[in-house]
Amino acid sequence: MTTGSKTYRAVRLAAPGRPLQTAVLAMTAPGPGEVVVRVQAAGICHSDAHYRAGVGWTNHPLTLGHEVAGIVAAAGAGVASPRVGDRVCLHYLVACGECRDCRAGCEQFCVTGQMIGKDRDGGFAELIRVPARNAHPLPDAIPFEHGAIMMCSSATALHALRKARVRAGDTVAVFGVGGLGVSAVQLARALGAGVVYAVDLNPVKLALAGRLGAIAIDAQAGDPVEAIRAATFGRGVDVALELIGSAKVMEQAVRSLAPLGRAALAGLTQDWLSIAVYRDLLGREAEIIGVSDHLASEIGELLQFVERGELDLGKAVTQVVPLDAESINGVLDGLEVFGDGVRCVIRP
């Protein structure tokens, strides 16, 4: 694919509940303030499986993929940076930059905001067009595969930890050792957490969490809340992150809290959450914190964690597939049943 090509390949969702299909699309030149990026890697997120299944509203037809890294192929009028040829990773929230929430640095609540791969075409493609401000420099030392998955799994994990106000010496429980969880375990330690517990059903993922320095809690062996309380001498943890999207697991995260504990819930679900209000919330002065996406302002900090070696994303990328509908649908099928893999990346 060259920048002079009139068409490019993409793998698209035609309608909810249907397999993704390969399509050939016309390339749109970048407008003022925009860039076209030649995709070098695109992560496949559990959210993409939700969108394919019809959980979460999306436009149709649509190119999925919100974890994207690549090389700038063309720039529109007025774009001084990035330049053609630059390596970039893409912040997936396209915001106006002018509304009250954008000015407050909360672009996830922008009144006209769009998410690439959900509200506008994403990165399961050879090319993607985005505002230049969404393209962040990707250092040469960071592989494109790692730059891609940083843009959701790592960035959202960091945002969740920041929302939960992790402090040096805190005990942290990470519920779910998937794409977000692998980053959350490492970032919690980088932020100074004293002990990190990792809760999952999958022995492969629990073993990985152990290699990353967490204490593995096998949720198949019994109630993980009881296991966490036993390990903390009945106190519970200061911070619990729910990264799966299960109301049952969210309840476990809240129940695992110590006095003044904070539960940050980032998993996507449409189910209702039920808690014992006095026992789990009021009596402990605990907090339940919703986590929505992440912020462009956090990407620089995230890159520093990777450059310092405090976040190793080599352990998060467990599969690479081509830009092929059959291959991508197979990965999404595996995500729906919570397989052994952590993050799969597409290499066009």
Protein Blocks (a to p, Z undefined) as FASTA:
>chain_A
ZZkbcbdcddddfbghiacdddddddddddehiacdddfbdcddfklmmmmnopacaddd
ddehjbdcdddfbdcehiabdcehiacdddfbdcehlamklmnopaklgfkbccehklpc
cfbdfbdcddfklpccddfklcfklmmmmmmmmmmmmmmmmmnopaehiacddehjafkl
mmmmmmmmmnopabdcdddfblklmmmmmmnopacddfklocfklmmmmmnnonopfbdc
dfkopaklmmmmmmmpcehiacddfbdcfbdcdddfklmmmmnopacdddehiafklmmm
mmmmmmnopacfklmmmbdcdddfklmmmmmmmmmnopabfbdcddZZ
